[in-house]
Amino acid sequence: MRGYQIFAVSDATGATAELVVRAALAQFQVVEVEIRRLPNIRTVGEVRRAIETAQASKGIIVHTLVSEALRQAVLREGRERGVETID
């Protein structure tokens, strides 16, 4: 079985998103999950690249973005590219 990839997208370090994902995963028996931080996301272009990265690996995005514009960009881009996004 191929492992899962979860991308922790943040406008800071991504530590909070990663900790939340790890806490959630602790409740389940998961064979293989790789959590990859994508920190310092500050522009819509960077959001697009993050979504493209997740799409290419069939991963999902967990994001902790302060900016409403960036949160909306993640939701919009995720929907358009078929990438699950969780705020």
Buried (B, 14 or more C-beta within 10 A) or exposed (E): EEEBBBBBBBBBEBEEBBEBBEEEBEEEEEEEBEBBBBBEBEEBEBBBBBBEBBBEBEBBBBBBBEBEEBBEBBBBBBEEBEBEBBE
